[in-house]
């Protein structure tokens, strides 16, 4: 038995290459940072940024080309096509954030808001944790990977030395500790009912099927607490606006995409593992998403999705700070991501993959463009009122931001429209099969919320093009912006329109994987 275990561990190393690479890169970055402490800060930053970009890029490529599929390390991890897809999404988000931060000079008005050198190894460590989350199919590995991501998230939020960052980091830490404790309690209940931590074990679904459905629902919902925290989903969403406002723009942009992508995959694994069976080589397609799962978790998940959409959109309506508005919008989009999961069918899961892949471009572009327009005003604030009249001075950025806001709303001609159509089509198909009135309620109110979101998403474009510059603007509007961040932010808008015109490019990739 010991020989078999050692053989399995050695074989598993072949499928664990990206994670080993990120671990080595993290250690190398720590040593490089220590060695560069007394050198020129600008050169040290550039060197560490290049190392981080190389580390993330190699990890993403390695994840795609590695030949090993299946279980790793005695069924602690599972490599399938869905895990690789989300690893690519995470790697791309980290890559874009690093490129943007490297090309963006510190603001003259607020030099203290620049990111310290420690942020590079912490970001790589967080990326490693997110990679592990996408592979985790054991309650123990899920918990440990989430905690690794959480610790890095707390550090990145409070990394800048000011009071707002400290307050945001503390609030993030407190809510994270609560959600972790609740999740761990739910996992202990699942272990007590099944006798195993392995979601893919034959007895996991069979033992849960013998339990009272109410008890199973409570245990599963408690277990989902940590995932909802990473998703910024209700009721573990309260930290989001303060943490996003406190964190620097590149960090907030990364938070808005990467943790959500990893968390939603783990959520799908938990939901689909409930009825029966282990995954096949086809990944999530090998699970049976019908039966007990539909009756136990579909209604609670529908309620959480509906609550997230409503709370996120209604709270965003009264925001005056652009970053807080985008933070509340991520809560709403977490609800929209849950719509595909609530459908509990293959079309719904494919819609989640499509939504997560396209939300990468929408969210990063929104944060980058808002930050660039604020830099043009040479202001430390991201108050929306300061964008008045900038449409004529920065037409490229203003038009790009308008397209992104239409995409976040879910209107054509943007891929946001396609993503919402796929998610709600899967939901309506699930309603026709089950007749569950909660699904119809989520379908109707979810679509209605697109009109609500239109009000706050178009607030900035309205100010850009239909409000004049204040009289004092001549003294505070800045000069030209750095070209690198501008072209990166505008380049992210190209897939937003391109995938609307040709969604089959991404859909074929999802279907092929």
C-alpha positions as CSV (number, residue, x, y, z in Angstrom):
1,X,0.0,0.0,0.0
2,X,2.8,2.4,0.9
3,X,4.5,1.6,-2.4
4,X,1.3,2.3,-4.3
5,X,0.9,5.7,-2.5
6,X,4.5,6.7,-3.3
7,X,4.0,5.7,-6.9
8,X,0.8,7.8,-7.1
9,X,2.5,10.8,-5.6
10,X,5.4,10.6,-8.1
11,X,3.0,10.2,-11.0
12,X,1.0,13.2,-9.7
13,X,4.0,15.5,-9.9
14,X,3.6,15.4,-13.7
15,X,0.2,17.2,-13.4
16,X,1.3,19.5,-10.7
17,X,3.9,21.4,-12.8
18,X,2.2,24.9,-12.8
19,X,1.7,24.9,-9.1
20,X,5.3,23.8,-8.4
21,X,6.5,26.5,-10.8
22,X,4.5,29.2,-9.0
23,X,5.8,27.9,-5.6
24,X,9.4,28.2,-6.9
25,X,8.6,31.7,-8.4
26,X,7.2,32.8,-5.0
27,X,10.4,31.8,-3.2
28,X,12.6,33.4,-5.9
29,X,10.7,36.7,-5.7
30,X,11.1,36.8,-2.0
31,X,14.8,36.3,-2.3
32,X,15.1,38.8,-5.1
33,X,13.1,41.4,-3.1
34,X,15.5,41.0,-0.2
35,X,18.5,41.3,-2.5
36,X,17.1,44.5,-4.2
37,X,16.2,46.4,-1.0
38,X,19.2,48.8,-1.3
39,X,19.1,49.2,-5.0
40,X,17.2,51.8,-7.1
41,X,13.5,51.3,-6.3
42,X,12.4,51.9,-9.9
43,X,14.8,49.3,-11.3
44,X,13.9,46.8,-8.5
45,X,10.2,47.3,-9.3
46,X,10.7,46.7,-13.0
47,X,12.8,43.6,-12.3
48,X,10.3,42.0,-9.9
49,X,7.5,42.9,-12.3
50,X,9.2,41.1,-15.2
51,X,9.9,38.1,-13.0
52,X,6.2,38.0,-11.9
53,X,4.9,38.3,-15.4
54,X,7.2,35.5,-16.6
55,X,6.0,33.3,-13.6
56,X,2.3,33.9,-14.4
57,X,2.7,33.5,-18.1
58,X,4.7,30.2,-17.9
59,X,2.2,28.8,-15.4
60,X,-0.8,29.6,-17.7
61,X,0.9,28.1,-20.7
62,X,2.0,25.1,-18.7
63,X,-1.5,24.5,-17.5
64,X,-2.7,24.3,-21.1
65,X,0.0,22.0,-22.5
66,X,0.5,19.6,-19.6
67,X,-0.6,16.1,-20.6
68,X,-1.7,14.7,-17.3
69,X,-5.4,14.6,-16.5
70,X,-7.2,12.9,-13.6
71,X,-6.7,12.6,-9.9
72,X,-3.5,13.8,-8.1
73,X,-2.0,13.0,-4.7
74,X,-4.4,10.3,-3.6
75,X,-7.6,12.1,-4.8
76,X,-6.8,15.4,-3.1
77,X,-6.8,17.2,-6.5
78,X,-8.4,16.6,-9.8
79,X,-7.1,18.0,-13.2
80,X,-9.9,18.3,-15.8
81,X,-10.6,20.7,-18.7
82,X,-12.7,23.0,-16.5
83,X,-9.9,23.4,-14.0
84,X,-7.5,24.3,-16.8
85,X,-10.0,26.7,-18.3
86,X,-10.3,28.6,-15.0
87,X,-6.5,28.5,-14.4
88,X,-6.1,30.3,-17.8
89,X,-8.7,32.9,-16.7
90,X,-6.8,33.4,-13.4
91,X,-3.4,33.6,-15.1
92,X,-4.7,36.1,-17.7
93,X,-6.2,38.3,-15.0
94,X,-2.9,38.3,-13.0
95,X,-0.9,39.0,-16.2
96,X,-3.0,42.0,-17.2
97,X,-2.9,43.4,-13.7
98,X,0.9,43.1,-13.5
99,X,1.3,44.6,-17.0
100,X,-0.9,47.5,-16.0
101,X,0.8,48.2,-12.7
102,X,4.3,47.9,-14.3
103,X,3.4,50.4,-17.1
104,X,1.6,52.9,-14.8
105,X,3.8,55.5,-13.1
106,X,2.9,56.5,-9.5
107,X,0.5,59.4,-9.3
108,X,2.1,62.8,-8.6
109,X,-0.8,63.7,-6.3
110,X,-0.5,60.6,-4.1
111,X,3.0,59.0,-4.2
112,X,2.3,57.0,-1.1
113,X,-0.5,55.1,-2.8
114,X,2.0,53.3,-5.0
115,X,2.2,49.5,-4.4
116,X,5.3,48.4,-2.3
117,X,7.6,45.7,-3.7
118,X,6.1,43.1,-1.4
119,X,3.0,43.0,-3.6
120,X,4.7,40.9,-6.3
121,X,5.4,37.8,-4.3
122,X,2.0,38.0,-2.5
123,X,0.2,38.2,-5.8
124,X,2.1,35.1,-7.0
125,X,1.2,33.3,-3.8
126,X,-2.5,34.2,-4.2
127,X,-2.4,33.0,-7.8
128,X,-0.9,29.7,-6.5
129,X,-3.8,29.4,-4.0
130,X,-6.3,30.1,-6.8
131,X,-4.7,27.4,-9.0
132,X,-5.0,25.0,-6.1
133,X,-8.7,25.9,-5.6
134,X,-9.5,25.0,-9.2
135,X,-8.0,21.5,-8.7
136,X,-9.5,20.8,-5.2
137,X,-12.0,18.0,-4.9
138,X,-11.4,17.2,-1.2
139,X,-12.8,19.2,1.6
140,X,-9.4,19.5,3.2
141,X,-7.6,20.7,0.0
142,X,-10.6,23.1,-0.6
143,X,-10.2,24.6,2.9
144,X,-6.5,25.0,2.8
145,X,-6.4,26.6,-0.7
146,X,-9.2,29.0,0.2
147,X,-7.2,30.0,3.4
148,X,-4.1,30.6,1.3
149,X,-6.0,32.9,-1.0
150,X,-7.7,34.6,1.9
151,X,-4.4,35.4,3.8
152,X,-2.9,36.9,0.6
153,X,-6.1,38.9,0.0
154,X,-5.9,40.4,3.5
155,X,-2.3,41.4,3.0
156,X,-2.9,42.9,-0.5
157,X,-5.8,45.0,0.8
158,X,-3.8,46.5,3.7
159,X,-0.5,46.7,1.9
160,X,-0.6,50.5,1.4
161,X,0.3,52.4,4.5
162,X,-2.7,54.5,5.2
163,X,-5.7,54.4,7.5
164,X,-8.3,53.5,4.9
165,X,-6.3,50.5,3.7
166,X,-5.9,49.3,7.3
167,X,-9.6,49.6,8.0
168,X,-10.5,47.8,4.8
169,X,-8.0,45.1,5.5
170,X,-9.3,44.6,9.1
171,X,-12.9,44.4,7.9
172,X,-11.9,41.9,5.2
173,X,-10.0,39.8,7.8
174,X,-13.0,39.8,10.3
175,X,-15.5,38.7,7.7
176,X,-13.1,36.2,6.2
177,X,-12.5,34.6,9.6
178,X,-16.2,34.3,10.2
179,X,-16.9,32.7,6.8
180,X,-14.0,30.3,7.3
181,X,-15.3,29.2,10.7
182,X,-18.8,28.7,9.3
183,X,-17.4,26.8,6.3
184,X,-15.3,24.6,8.5
185,X,-18.3,23.7,10.7
186,X,-20.3,22.8,7.6
187,X,-17.4,20.6,6.4
188,X,-17.3,18.8,9.7
189,X,-21.0,18.1,9.4
190,X,-20.5,16.6,5.9
191,X,-17.7,14.5,7.2
192,X,-19.8,13.3,10.1
193,X,-22.6,12.3,7.7
194,X,-20.4,10.7,5.0
195,X,-17.3,9.5,6.8
196,X,-15.1,11.0,4.0
197,X,-13.7,14.3,2.9
198,X,-13.5,13.2,-0.7
199,X,-16.3,14.8,-2.8
200,X,-15.7,12.2,-5.6
201,X,-15.9,9.2,-3.3
202,X,-18.7,6.7,-4.2
203,X,-20.0,6.9,-0.7
204,X,-20.2,10.7,-0.5
205,X,-23.4,11.2,-2.4
206,X,-24.9,7.8,-1.3
207,X,-24.5,8.6,2.4
208,X,-25.9,12.1,2.0
209,X,-28.9,10.6,0.2
210,X,-29.7,8.6,3.3
211,X,-29.8,11.7,5.5
212,X,-32.7,14.1,6.1
213,X,-32.8,16.6,3.2
214,X,-33.1,19.6,5.6
215,X,-29.9,18.5,7.5
216,X,-28.0,18.0,4.2
217,X,-29.2,21.5,2.9
218,X,-28.0,23.2,6.1
219,X,-24.6,21.4,6.0
220,X,-24.1,22.2,2.4
221,X,-25.0,25.9,2.8
222,X,-22.7,26.3,5.7
223,X,-19.9,24.7,3.6
224,X,-20.6,27.2,0.9
225,X,-19.9,30.1,3.2
226,X,-16.2,30.4,2.3
227,X,-17.0,30.2,-1.4
228,X,-19.7,32.8,-1.2
229,X,-17.2,35.0,0.7
230,X,-14.7,34.7,-2.3
231,X,-17.6,35.3,-4.7
232,X,-18.7,38.4,-2.8
233,X,-22.0,36.6,-2.6
234,X,-24.8,37.3,-0.2
235,X,-24.7,37.1,2.8
236,X,-20.9,37.3,2.9
237,X,-20.6,40.4,0.8
238,X,-20.4,43.2,3.3
239,X,-16.6,43.5,3.1
240,X,-16.6,44.1,-0.6
241,X,-17.0,47.9,-1.0
242,X,-14.7,48.8,1.8
243,X,-12.0,46.4,0.8
244,X,-12.2,47.4,-2.9
245,X,-12.1,51.1,-2.0
246,X,-9.1,50.6,0.3
247,X,-7.1,48.4,-2.1
248,X,-5.1,50.0,-5.0
249,X,-6.8,49.7,-8.4
250,X,-4.7,46.8,-9.7
251,X,-5.5,44.8,-6.5
252,X,-9.2,45.6,-6.6
253,X,-9.3,44.7,-10.3
254,X,-7.7,41.3,-9.6
255,X,-10.1,40.7,-6.7
256,X,-13.0,41.3,-9.0
257,X,-12.1,38.4,-11.3
258,X,-9.7,35.8,-10.2
259,X,-11.2,34.7,-6.8
260,X,-14.7,34.6,-8.3
261,X,-13.5,32.3,-11.1
262,X,-11.9,29.8,-8.7
263,X,-14.7,29.9,-6.2
264,X,-17.5,29.3,-8.8
265,X,-15.7,26.2,-10.0
266,X,-15.4,24.8,-6.5
267,X,-19.1,25.7,-6.0
268,X,-20.0,23.7,-9.1
269,X,-18.0,20.7,-7.9
270,X,-19.7,20.8,-4.5
271,X,-23.2,21.1,-6.0
272,X,-22.7,18.4,-8.6
273,X,-21.0,16.0,-6.1
274,X,-24.1,15.8,-3.9
275,X,-26.2,13.2,-5.8
276,X,-23.9,10.5,-6.9
277,X,-20.7,9.4,-8.5
278,X,-17.2,10.7,-9.2
279,X,-16.1,12.7,-12.2
280,X,-14.9,11.1,-15.3
281,X,-12.2,12.4,-17.7
282,X,-14.8,14.9,-19.0
283,X,-14.8,16.7,-15.6
284,X,-18.0,18.3,-14.6
285,X,-19.8,16.6,-17.5
286,X,-19.2,13.3,-15.7
287,X,-21.2,14.3,-12.7
288,X,-25.0,13.8,-12.5
289,X,-26.5,17.2,-11.7
290,X,-30.0,15.9,-11.2
291,X,-31.8,14.2,-8.3
292,X,-31.1,15.1,-4.7
293,X,-29.1,18.2,-5.6
294,X,-32.0,19.8,-7.4
295,X,-34.3,19.4,-4.4
296,X,-31.8,20.2,-1.7
297,X,-29.8,23.2,-3.0
298,X,-31.6,24.6,-6.0
299,X,-34.0,26.8,-4.1
300,X,-31.5,28.2,-1.6
301,X,-29.0,29.0,-4.3
302,X,-31.8,30.7,-6.3
303,X,-32.6,32.8,-3.3
304,X,-28.9,33.7,-2.8
305,X,-28.5,34.6,-6.5
306,X,-31.6,36.8,-6.4
307,X,-30.5,38.5,-3.2
308,X,-27.1,39.2,-4.6
309,X,-28.5,40.7,-7.8
310,X,-30.9,42.9,-5.9
311,X,-28.6,44.0,-3.2
312,X,-25.7,44.7,-5.5
313,X,-27.7,46.7,-8.0
314,X,-29.8,48.7,-5.5
315,X,-26.8,49.6,-3.4
316,X,-24.8,50.7,-6.4
317,X,-27.5,53.2,-7.4
318,X,-26.6,55.7,-4.6
319,X,-22.8,55.4,-4.9
320,X,-20.7,58.5,-5.8
321,X,-17.3,56.8,-5.8
322,X,-16.5,54.9,-9.0
323,X,-14.6,52.1,-7.2
324,X,-17.4,51.5,-4.7
325,X,-19.9,51.5,-7.5
326,X,-17.9,48.8,-9.3
327,X,-17.5,46.9,-6.0
328,X,-21.3,46.7,-5.5
329,X,-21.6,45.7,-9.2
330,X,-19.3,42.7,-8.6
331,X,-21.8,41.6,-5.9
332,X,-24.6,41.7,-8.5
333,X,-22.4,39.8,-11.0
334,X,-21.7,37.2,-8.4
335,X,-25.5,36.7,-8.4
336,X,-25.5,36.4,-12.2
337,X,-22.7,33.8,-12.0
338,X,-24.9,31.8,-9.6
339,X,-27.8,31.8,-12.2
340,X,-25.9,29.3,-14.3
341,X,-25.2,27.1,-11.3
342,X,-28.8,27.3,-10.2
343,X,-29.9,25.8,-13.6
344,X,-28.1,22.6,-12.6
345,X,-27.7,21.5,-16.2
346,X,-24.8,21.3,-18.7
347,X,-26.0,24.5,-20.5
348,X,-25.9,26.3,-17.2
349,X,-22.4,25.2,-16.4
350,X,-21.2,26.1,-19.8
351,X,-22.8,29.5,-19.4
352,X,-20.9,30.0,-16.1
353,X,-17.6,29.2,-18.0
354,X,-18.5,31.7,-20.7
355,X,-19.6,34.3,-18.2
356,X,-16.4,34.0,-16.2
357,X,-14.2,34.1,-19.3
358,X,-15.9,37.3,-20.6
359,X,-16.2,39.0,-17.2
360,X,-12.4,38.9,-17.1
361,X,-12.2,41.5,-19.9
362,X,-15.2,43.6,-18.7
363,X,-14.2,44.0,-15.1
364,X,-10.5,44.6,-15.7
365,X,-11.3,47.1,-18.4
366,X,-13.7,49.0,-16.2
367,X,-11.2,49.3,-13.3
368,X,-8.3,50.3,-15.6
369,X,-10.3,52.9,-17.6
370,X,-11.8,54.5,-14.5
371,X,-8.3,54.7,-13.0
372,X,-6.9,56.3,-16.2
373,X,-9.6,58.9,-16.4
374,X,-9.0,59.8,-12.7
375,X,-5.3,60.1,-13.5
376,X,-6.1,62.6,-16.2
377,X,-7.7,64.8,-13.5
378,X,-4.5,64.4,-11.4
379,X,-6.7,63.5,-8.4
380,X,-6.4,60.9,-5.7
381,X,-10.1,60.5,-5.7
382,X,-12.3,58.3,-7.9
383,X,-15.4,60.4,-7.3
384,X,-17.6,60.1,-10.4
385,X,-18.4,63.9,-10.4
386,X,-14.8,64.6,-11.4
387,X,-15.3,62.8,-14.8
388,X,-17.7,65.6,-16.0
389,X,-16.7,66.9,-19.4
390,X,-13.7,64.6,-19.9
391,X,-15.4,62.9,-23.0
392,X,-14.0,65.7,-25.3
393,X,-10.5,65.6,-23.8
394,X,-10.2,61.8,-23.7
395,X,-12.5,60.5,-26.4
396,X,-10.8,57.1,-26.8
397,X,-11.0,56.2,-23.1
398,X,-14.5,57.6,-22.8
399,X,-15.9,55.6,-25.7
400,X,-14.1,52.5,-24.4
401,X,-15.5,53.0,-20.9
402,X,-19.0,53.5,-22.4
403,X,-18.7,50.2,-24.3
404,X,-17.6,48.4,-21.1
405,X,-20.5,49.9,-19.1
406,X,-22.9,48.6,-21.7
407,X,-21.3,45.2,-21.4
408,X,-21.6,45.1,-17.6
409,X,-25.3,46.1,-18.0
410,X,-25.7,43.2,-20.5
411,X,-26.7,45.2,-23.6
412,X,-25.6,44.6,-27.2
413,X,-23.3,45.0,-29.0
414,X,-21.2,43.6,-26.2
415,X,-20.4,40.1,-25.0
416,X,-22.2,40.9,-21.7
417,X,-25.4,40.5,-23.6
418,X,-24.4,37.1,-24.9
419,X,-23.3,35.9,-21.4
420,X,-26.6,36.9,-19.8
421,X,-28.6,35.3,-22.6
422,X,-26.8,32.0,-22.2
423,X,-27.2,32.0,-18.4
424,X,-30.9,32.9,-18.4
425,X,-31.7,30.6,-21.3
426,X,-30.3,27.7,-19.2
427,X,-32.3,28.9,-16.2
428,X,-35.5,29.0,-18.2
429,X,-34.9,25.6,-19.6
430,X,-34.4,24.3,-16.0
431,X,-37.7,25.9,-15.1
432,X,-39.5,24.2,-17.9
433,X,-38.2,20.9,-16.8
434,X,-38.8,21.3,-13.1
435,X,-41.7,23.8,-12.8
436,X,-40.0,25.4,-9.8
437,X,-41.5,28.9,-9.2
438,X,-38.3,30.2,-7.7
439,X,-36.5,29.7,-11.0
440,X,-39.1,31.7,-12.8
441,X,-38.9,34.4,-10.1
442,X,-35.1,34.5,-10.5
443,X,-35.5,34.6,-14.3
444,X,-38.0,37.6,-14.2
445,X,-36.4,39.7,-11.5
446,X,-32.9,39.0,-12.8
447,X,-33.8,40.3,-16.3
448,X,-35.5,43.3,-14.7
449,X,-32.4,44.2,-12.9
450,X,-30.6,44.8,-16.2
451,X,-32.8,48.0,-16.4
452,X,-31.8,49.0,-12.8
453,X,-28.1,48.5,-13.5
454,X,-28.4,50.7,-16.6
455,X,-29.1,53.7,-14.3
456,X,-25.7,53.6,-12.5
457,X,-23.6,52.0,-15.2
458,X,-24.4,54.9,-17.6
459,X,-23.9,57.6,-14.9
460,X,-20.2,57.9,-15.7
461,X,-20.7,58.0,-19.6
462,X,-23.4,60.6,-19.0
463,X,-21.0,62.8,-17.0
464,X,-18.3,62.3,-19.6
465,X,-20.3,63.4,-22.6
466,X,-23.3,65.5,-21.4
467,X,-21.8,67.5,-18.5
468,X,-19.4,70.4,-19.0
469,X,-16.0,70.7,-17.4
470,X,-16.0,72.7,-14.2
471,X,-14.6,76.2,-14.4
472,X,-11.6,75.3,-12.3
473,X,-10.8,72.4,-14.6
474,X,-8.1,74.3,-16.5
475,X,-5.9,74.2,-13.4
476,X,-6.3,70.6,-12.4
477,X,-6.8,68.5,-15.6
478,X,-3.6,66.7,-16.2
479,X,-1.6,66.2,-19.4
480,X,-1.1,63.2,-21.6
481,X,-1.5,59.7,-20.0
482,X,1.2,57.0,-20.3
483,X,0.6,55.1,-23.5
484,X,1.1,51.5,-22.2
485,X,-1.8,51.4,-19.7
486,X,-4.0,53.3,-22.2
487,X,-3.5,50.7,-24.9
488,X,-3.8,47.8,-22.5
489,X,-7.1,49.1,-21.2
490,X,-8.5,49.9,-24.7
491,X,-7.2,46.5,-25.9
492,X,-9.3,44.7,-23.3
493,X,-12.4,46.3,-24.9
494,X,-11.7,44.5,-28.2
495,X,-12.8,41.1,-26.9
496,X,-15.9,42.7,-25.4
497,X,-17.2,43.5,-28.8
498,X,-15.4,40.7,-30.7
499,X,-16.9,37.9,-28.7
500,X,-20.4,39.4,-29.2
501,X,-19.9,39.2,-32.9
502,X,-18.2,35.8,-32.7
503,X,-19.2,34.1,-29.5
504,X,-18.6,30.7,-31.1
505,X,-14.9,31.2,-30.7
506,X,-15.1,30.9,-27.0
507,X,-18.1,28.5,-27.0
508,X,-16.2,26.0,-29.2
509,X,-13.3,26.2,-26.9
510,X,-15.5,25.5,-23.9
511,X,-17.3,22.6,-25.7
512,X,-14.0,21.2,-26.9
513,X,-12.6,21.2,-23.4
